[in-house]
Amino acid sequence: MESRNNRIFGLVVTFLSILLIGLSYLYFYYTSENRSLRSKLTALSLVETQVYDIESIDKQIEDYKNIDEAIKNKYDEYYSNIAKLEEKITKGESSVKIAYLTFDDGPYDLTYKVLDTLKANNVRATFFVLGKDGVEDRYKRIVNEGHTLANHTYYHNIGKGLYDSVDGFISQVDKLENYLYDITGYRTTLVRFPGGSPTAKGLKDGIVNELHNRGYKYVDWTSETGDGSSKKLAQKDTWAWYQDTTRDKDIIVLLMHDYNYSTYNNLQRIIDDLKARGFIFLPLHNKSIMAN
Amino acid sequence: MKKLVIGILFLGVLVMGYFTYNAVCDNKHVKNKINILSDNILKSNQEKEVYDSKMKELDEIKEKNGDKAIKYEEVEAWNQEIIEYLD
């Protein structure tokens, strides 16, 4: 009996001893592994992770891909707001006055100086240009500096066929349009009749219809420096013309020519005078009430 | 005496069992944390690669359309001037 008890005791002691040794082995094994794992965890915790705003970059890329459309829409918004301002002015709801400075028949060499003066005064104007070779940089500068590039027909040949037919007139508008687009990538939307719209006489309605069909509007003028009548007009005379024709007006379209030194020599004075009278300077656009 | 020996051994098994259990649980916990951190780092690295390539694309398109972007901002500034007059 005692021998049996001794055997059982021996078996239990052996079993418990093996179990204890096994557990001790496992304990030291996991403790050791945990130490190395914790070192790894500490190292990984030090690695900086960052959240990248890829969605925002995608949106910027999309905006840049559609930048031409975005600019066009922004111009539309800008011109619509100018039209609203014109409406307020005509209703007497705004004390602001608008001056649309316009220069016809260029570009000439003097155009550079005119552009310099406008730039120095942060003034944007409108250039009703003709088709000329070798002056591509001037067309580009007009557009790049925020002025409106507008159509004054390719040749401006009043009395030499321009007003012989509607088609003849329109072909000159189209010819200049394509010429300017090739140079500047800019589509004109405004036309000024050489000599003014009354010069077209009986053809005027037909021409206007065709212009409207092409998305154009035409602009005459409310005021002028008289420099179109003579290149030799004295500076005091262009100033007198300017004063006489801008009096008592809240929105003016001032006709000038960027070949005329008399006008150019008065330009700074005209800008200063208009500013003093509460005018702001804007480029013309086909949503303006001055465009027909 | 025999009972004492068995009792001590049994107690030893219980104590070592407890410590070993804790060590195993700790091991699982740390491994889990390491996996989460590793995944985050991997994800961050992958996102960085995508981000870098997108930034490169953005820089290229900005360089190509830089003048137009300036023009857009310029027109926006003019527009704001008119909005001020309207207000």
Boltz contact constraints between the chains, C-beta under 6 A:
constraints:
  - contact:
      token1: [A, 9]
      token2: [B, 2]
      max_distance: 6.0
  - contact:
      token1: [A, 12]
      token2: [B, 6]
      max_distance: 6.0
  - contact:
      token1: [A, 16]
      token2: [B, 9]
      max_distance: 6.0
  - contact:
      token1: [A, 16]
      token2: [B, 13]
      max_distance: 6.0
  - contact:
      token1: [A, 19]
      token2: [B, 13]
      max_distance: 6.0
  - contact:
      token1: [A, 20]
      token2: [B, 12]
      max_distance: 6.0
  - contact:
      token1: [A, 20]
      token2: [B, 13]
      max_distance: 6.0
  - contact:
      token1: [A, 20]
      token2: [B, 16]
      max_distance: 6.0
  - contact:
      token1: [A, 23]
      token2: [B, 16]
      max_distance: 6.0
  - contact:
      token1: [A, 23]
      token2: [B, 17]
      max_distance: 6.0
  - contact:
      token1: [A, 23]
      token2: [B, 20]
      max_distance: 6.0
  - contact:
      token1: [A, 24]
      token2: [B, 16]
      max_distance: 6.0
  - contact:
      token1: [A, 26]
      token2: [B, 20]
      max_distance: 6.0
  - contact:
      token1: [A, 27]
      token2: [B, 16]
      max_distance: 6.0
  - contact:
      token1: [A, 27]
      token2: [B, 19]
      max_distance: 6.0
  - contact:
      token1: [A, 27]
      token2: [B, 20]
      max_distance: 6.0
  - contact:
      token1: [A, 27]
      token2: [B, 23]
      max_distance: 6.0
  - contact:
      token1: [A, 30]
      token2: [B, 23]
      max_distance: 6.0
  - contact:
      token1: [A, 30]
      token2: [B, 24]
      max_distance: 6.0
  - contact:
      token1: [A, 30]
      token2: [B, 27]
      max_distance: 6.0
  - contact:
      token1: [A, 31]
      token2: [B, 23]
      max_distance: 6.0
  - contact:
      token1: [A, 34]
      token2: [B, 26]
      max_distance: 6.0
  - contact:
      token1: [A, 34]
      token2: [B, 27]
      max_distance: 6.0
  - contact:
      token1: [A, 37]
      token2: [B, 30]
      max_distance: 6.0
  - contact:
      token1: [A, 41]
      token2: [B, 30]
      max_distance: 6.0
  - contact:
      token1: [A, 41]
      token2: [B, 33]
      max_distance: 6.0
  - contact:
      token1: [A, 41]
      token2: [B, 34]
      max_distance: 6.0
  - contact:
      token1: [A, 44]
      token2: [B, 37]
      max_distance: 6.0
  - contact:
      token1: [A, 47]
      token2: [B, 41]
      max_distance: 6.0
  - contact:
      token1: [A, 49]
      token2: [B, 40]
      max_distance: 6.0
  - contact:
      token1: [A, 49]
      token2: [B, 41]
      max_distance: 6.0
  - contact:
      token1: [A, 49]
      token2: [B, 44]
      max_distance: 6.0
  - contact:
      token1: [A, 50]
      token2: [B, 44]
      max_distance: 6.0
  - contact:
      token1: [A, 52]
      token2: [B, 47]
      max_distance: 6.0
  - contact:
      token1: [A, 52]
      token2: [B, 51]
      max_distance: 6.0
  - contact:
      token1: [A, 54]
      token2: [B, 50]
      max_distance: 6.0
  - contact:
      token1: [A, 54]
      token2: [B, 51]
      max_distance: 6.0
  - contact:
      token1: [A, 54]
      token2: [B, 54]
      max_distance: 6.0
  - contact:
      token1: [A, 57]
      token2: [B, 54]
      max_distance: 6.0
  - contact:
      token1: [A, 57]
      token2: [B, 58]
      max_distance: 6.0
  - contact:
      token1: [A, 60]
      token2: [B, 58]
      max_distance: 6.0
  - contact:
      token1: [A, 61]
      token2: [B, 57]
      max_distance: 6.0
  - contact:
      token1: [A, 61]
      token2: [B, 58]
      max_distance: 6.0
  - contact:
      token1: [A, 64]
      token2: [B, 61]
      max_distance: 6.0
  - contact:
      token1: [A, 64]
      token2: [B, 65]
      max_distance: 6.0
  - contact:
      token1: [A, 67]
      token2: [B, 65]
      max_distance: 6.0
  - contact:
      token1: [A, 67]
      token2: [B, 68]
      max_distance: 6.0
  - contact:
      token1: [A, 70]
      token2: [B, 72]
      max_distance: 6.0
  - contact:
      token1: [A, 71]
      token2: [B, 71]
      max_distance: 6.0
  - contact:
      token1: [A, 71]
      token2: [B, 72]
      max_distance: 6.0
  - contact:
      token1: [A, 74]
      token2: [B, 75]
      max_distance: 6.0
  - contact:
      token1: [A, 74]
      token2: [B, 76]
      max_distance: 6.0
  - contact:
      token1: [A, 75]
      token2: [B, 75]
      max_distance: 6.0
  - contact:
      token1: [A, 77]
      token2: [B, 79]
      max_distance: 6.0
  - contact:
      token1: [A, 78]
      token2: [B, 75]
      max_distance: 6.0
  - contact:
      token1: [A, 78]
      token2: [B, 78]
      max_distance: 6.0
  - contact:
      token1: [A, 78]
      token2: [B, 79]
      max_distance: 6.0
  - contact:
      token1: [A, 81]
      token2: [B, 82]
      max_distance: 6.0
  - contact:
      token1: [A, 82]
      token2: [B, 82]
      max_distance: 6.0
  - contact:
      token1: [A, 84]
      token2: [B, 86]
      max_distance: 6.0
  - contact:
      token1: [A, 85]
      token2: [B, 82]
      max_distance: 6.0
  - contact:
      token1: [A, 85]
      token2: [B, 85]
      max_distance: 6.0
  - contact:
      token1: [A, 85]
      token2: [B, 86]
      max_distance: 6.0
  - contact:
      token1: [A, 96]
      token2: [B, 85]
      max_distance: 6.0
